[in-house]
Amino acid sequence: MLNGMLTTVSAAEPQAAHHALAELEHPGKLRCITTQNIDGMHQRAVSSNVIEFHGCFRPCSILYRYAASAAAS
């Protein structure tokens, strides 16, 4: 299950809304972004001050890849 989610999230790209919010942040029109999403799309759209209300998927993906690599060797 985790492998399928990793594949889906890794293949996804930020949408127009993610980029629009990032553009508002850089000239100072937006101080931060608060999201319930765990996919990291705001960061991939180059937003820097993101509050992830429900956490993020990145640590899970790093641990999963490490475990898969260790199991393969």
KAZI-V184457 format. One record per residue. N is the residue number from 1. PSI is psi in whole degrees, 0 to 359 (NA if undefined). Layout:
[[N & PSI] [N & PSI]]
This chain:
[[1 & 313] [2 & 322] [3 & 319] [4 & 320] [5 & 320] [6 & 316] [7 & 315] [8 & 312] [9 & 321] [10 & 327] [11 & 343] [12 & 152] [13 & 149] [14 & 143] [15 & 177] [16 & 322] [17 & 321] [18 & 315] [19 & 322] [20 & 318] [21 & 321] [22 & 320] [23 & 327] [24 & 331] [25 & 319] [26 & 323] [27 & 5] [28 & 11] [29 & 346] [30 & 123] [31 & 324] [32 & 167] [33 & 128] [34 & 126] [35 & 153] [36 & 352] [37 & 151] [38 & 11] [39 & 350] [40 & 14] [41 & 326] [42 & 319] [43 & 322] [44 & 338] [45 & 8] [46 & 31] [47 & 140] [48 & 332] [49 & 83] [50 & 128] [51 & 117] [52 & 102] [53 & 321] [54 & 20] [55 & 193] [56 & 162] [57 & 341] [58 & 312] [59 & 323] [60 & 318] [61 & 324] [62 & 314] [63 & 319] [64 & 315] [65 & 321] [66 & 314] [67 & 319] [68 & 320] [69 & 317] [70 & 322] [71 & 328] [72 & 336] [73 & NA]]
